Amino acid sequence: MDYRSALNRAIRPSARPIDVSRGESSTVQTAEFPGIAWAEHAGQASGVVTCEQAVFTSAPSPMGAGYRIVSASPGLKADERTEITRRSPSHNGLCSRQIDAVGMMAYVLPSGRYCISHSHYAGAEHTARGGQRVYTHAIVIDTDAYRQAGANPVRLHAGLRSCTHTIDLSRRHFDPLATIDVPIMRPALRPSRLSGERLGQFVQLLAATMGERSWIVVGLSQSVSLLEGLVDVIPLSARAALSLSVGVSYTLTRQVRLAFLEGDCREAQRATRGHDVRWWQPGDGQLIDWEDGAEWLAVVRDYAAAGRISRISQIAERLVAPTPAPTLNRLARLLRDLDRVERADEQLLAELHEKYASAPALSTEEGEFIAQIQSRVAARFAEISERNQSRDREGAY
Amino acid sequence: MSPSYAPETTGTECLICHVQNSQDAVLCGNCSAPMAIVHDSIAQGRSPQLVSIVGESNVGKTVYLGFLLDMLAQRAGDFEAVPKGAYSIDLQQTVINHLAHRLFPPKTPMEANQWYWAYYQICKRGRHPKWIDLVMPDMAGESLAAEITTPKTFRVIHSLLTMSAGTLLLIDAGQAANGATQPDFFALKILSYIDTMFAGKRNERMRTPTAVVLCKGDYCPEVFDDPPGFVEANLNRLWNMCESRFENVAFFAASVVGSLGYATSGDVDDVVVPVPLHTALQGILEPFEWIIDQL
């Protein structure tokens, strides 16, 4: 009603809020959701990625009221707007009811572009009905730019968190937004090697991500900080289709493959009952199977335990074409053999030489591994031969 | 790595979207409708009819439906109503309890798994009593708006409106009386959506009973004097659309709140909270009664 609007205006604080549609910017100081242990990023960003953006929240305007995309950059396509509308959390849609709660979503859009969103509560809705208004800032990235930026939605979300802004929802008129430059954060500070429970969680989460099923992970503080490093070891091709949510209430229609929940999960339990969605809580003793890629998983586990996970990340980053589990297993075997070369005696080198002398390569990556093994075997033979000759010469004197 | 909520080949078919779900499913994996409706309808041995309550966000769908169900449960207007399942009572309980505490109920989220659904067996006592099974979901206004703007954004809404045996279209009479065009445009959009959905020929008019309910009559009491006249004068686009395309339409006025106060909260800045001081129900049952007579 008019007089209600008048009353609202009358008590509104006089300080002029930030209006990003006019090019102003600000960083929203969202306290971290107590349950989520986000990874820490140190140092300067390595660059920026230019993204389309949209704001999904509830605010009145001449074109309507309630939750919708209230403002977006002109490059956002119609089907992308539809998908963001369908997936974004609405009223009270975060796991926690604390006012400083935040949530994250990442998913691929029908256009093939990738969407990453950051949600937080933004006070009461203009109608003053119960519950907290959710404000979602979504960015949409082209496929190539996504890959060039590292194709890690968790790291890109960290960049988004550092530059997200809130438009003034009291204005009742929202100009289109411009594109946004999101900083590309450097990889999070991680322990040089994983062990014990953390290593187990890492491998289990990787199995959940790589398998066919959808998973709900309960216990954010235990697992979200692993997520960024986890994404780094997923083949690049699979990362382009990754869908996950953190701290956002669960609903089947959001269609996320990996959902991190915290707090009261009864509604999610009700929604998933009778559906092919599995639950996993770190430490609950349940093992996540990914039998198809068991050899690849074993190699990742060994490398993570040895503090060499960056080697796996380098390989994963090069897997641009779809990489099914058998291919990953073959790469795992090649990687193991490449490691064996370094500590092989003459007999084992001879065996590896014979094995890879005419081994067929089913992909470019396999071909490169085989070439590396052949080259290293030859180098190791030469080293051993030289060492033997040297020893013989020393013996002759 | 697309999500896999693969529907099972044998199981229970959702009443709303007709996708197969496992016997254990509580909600449909496709549209989030409660599977209890299916189980209850199987137990009754007859298919329920669906009455949709549609309207813009904040028009008062939840409050209207909550009070309607409560009145039916209290045998108002010679009606006898039997809720099928505890879930059918949640909405009226929420609405009545909130209003009893002088609060409006919380906003309905867009997530369909959090909507209230009511499944009632209803009979109007008289010379020829006839029992009707009715399913009435409390949809979020934003989901409706998104669906009518971009069809198939929320398939559950498309399915619900397709299946509806009757529609209650709620409009904010207070806004319309103030000269706001938004209620008129929203109503026009939703009727246009329904009209397009059934894709009738140019000379065929929609026969599904549609009750246009002018809500929040406490803001403009004159609406009760002549609801059709109010629509023709203040919601002329809607009036013309009804005349052109809807054969079975009637106009009603309704009000729930007797008097309203406004409060500022010490905790929440920038918001004036409307406080329903008491309820004075007017015109809640009449649109529903008209729909039932048409079925």
Chai-1 contact restraints between the chains, C-beta under 6 A:
chainA,res_idxA,chainB,res_idxB,connection_type,confidence,min_distance_angstrom,max_distance_angstrom,comment,restraint_id
A,M1,B,G174,contact,1.0,0.0,6.0,A-B,restraint_1
A,D2,B,N178,contact,1.0,0.0,6.0,A-B,restraint_2
A,L7,B,Y262,contact,1.0,0.0,6.0,A-B,restraint_3
A,L7,B,V272,contact,1.0,0.0,6.0,A-B,restraint_4
A,N8,B,V272,contact,1.0,0.0,6.0,A-B,restraint_5
A,I11,B,T264,contact,1.0,0.0,6.0,A-B,restraint_6
A,R12,B,D270,contact,1.0,0.0,6.0,A-B,restraint_7
A,A65,B,S57,contact,1.0,0.0,6.0,A-B,restraint_8
A,G66,B,S57,contact,1.0,0.0,6.0,A-B,restraint_9
A,G66,B,G141,contact,1.0,0.0,6.0,A-B,restraint_10
A,G66,B,E142,contact,1.0,0.0,6.0,A-B,restraint_11
A,Y67,B,M110,contact,1.0,0.0,6.0,A-B,restraint_12
A,Y67,B,E142,contact,1.0,0.0,6.0,A-B,restraint_13
A,T82,B,T150,contact,1.0,0.0,6.0,A-B,restraint_14
A,T82,B,T153,contact,1.0,0.0,6.0,A-B,restraint_15
A,T85,B,A146,contact,1.0,0.0,6.0,A-B,restraint_16
A,T85,B,T153,contact,1.0,0.0,6.0,A-B,restraint_17
A,R86,B,T153,contact,1.0,0.0,6.0,A-B,restraint_18
A,S90,B,P109,contact,1.0,0.0,6.0,A-B,restraint_19
A,S90,B,M110,contact,1.0,0.0,6.0,A-B,restraint_20
A,H91,B,K107,contact,1.0,0.0,6.0,A-B,restraint_21
A,H91,B,P109,contact,1.0,0.0,6.0,A-B,restraint_22
A,A124,B,V268,contact,1.0,0.0,6.0,A-B,restraint_23
A,A124,B,V271,contact,1.0,0.0,6.0,A-B,restraint_24
A,T127,B,N58,contact,1.0,0.0,6.0,A-B,restraint_25
A,A128,B,V271,contact,1.0,0.0,6.0,A-B,restraint_26
A,A128,B,V273,contact,1.0,0.0,6.0,A-B,restraint_27
A,R129,B,F104,contact,1.0,0.0,6.0,A-B,restraint_28
A,R129,B,P106,contact,1.0,0.0,6.0,A-B,restraint_29
A,R129,B,K107,contact,1.0,0.0,6.0,A-B,restraint_30
A,G130,B,P106,contact,1.0,0.0,6.0,A-B,restraint_31
A,G131,B,P106,contact,1.0,0.0,6.0,A-B,restraint_32
A,G131,B,K107,contact,1.0,0.0,6.0,A-B,restraint_33
A,E212,B,S4,contact,1.0,0.0,6.0,A-B,restraint_34
A,S214,B,P3,contact,1.0,0.0,6.0,A-B,restraint_35
A,A238,B,M1,contact,1.0,0.0,6.0,A-B,restraint_36
A,A241,B,M1,contact,1.0,0.0,6.0,A-B,restraint_37
A,T251,B,E111,contact,1.0,0.0,6.0,A-B,restraint_38
A,T251,B,N113,contact,1.0,0.0,6.0,A-B,restraint_39
A,L252,B,G29,contact,1.0,0.0,6.0,A-B,restraint_40
A,T253,B,S32,contact,1.0,0.0,6.0,A-B,restraint_41
A,Q255,B,P3,contact,1.0,0.0,6.0,A-B,restraint_42
A,R257,B,M1,contact,1.0,0.0,6.0,A-B,restraint_43
A,R257,B,P3,contact,1.0,0.0,6.0,A-B,restraint_44
A,R270,B,V26,contact,1.0,0.0,6.0,A-B,restraint_45
A,A271,B,L27,contact,1.0,0.0,6.0,A-B,restraint_46
A,A271,B,N113,contact,1.0,0.0,6.0,A-B,restraint_47
A,R273,B,D24,contact,1.0,0.0,6.0,A-B,restraint_48
A,R273,B,V26,contact,1.0,0.0,6.0,A-B,restraint_49
A,G274,B,S22,contact,1.0,0.0,6.0,A-B,restraint_50
A,G274,B,D24,contact,1.0,0.0,6.0,A-B,restraint_51
A,G274,B,A25,contact,1.0,0.0,6.0,A-B,restraint_52
A,H275,B,Y5,contact,1.0,0.0,6.0,A-B,restraint_53
A,H275,B,G29,contact,1.0,0.0,6.0,A-B,restraint_54
A,D276,B,S4,contact,1.0,0.0,6.0,A-B,restraint_55
A,D276,B,Y5,contact,1.0,0.0,6.0,A-B,restraint_56
A,D276,B,A6,contact,1.0,0.0,6.0,A-B,restraint_57
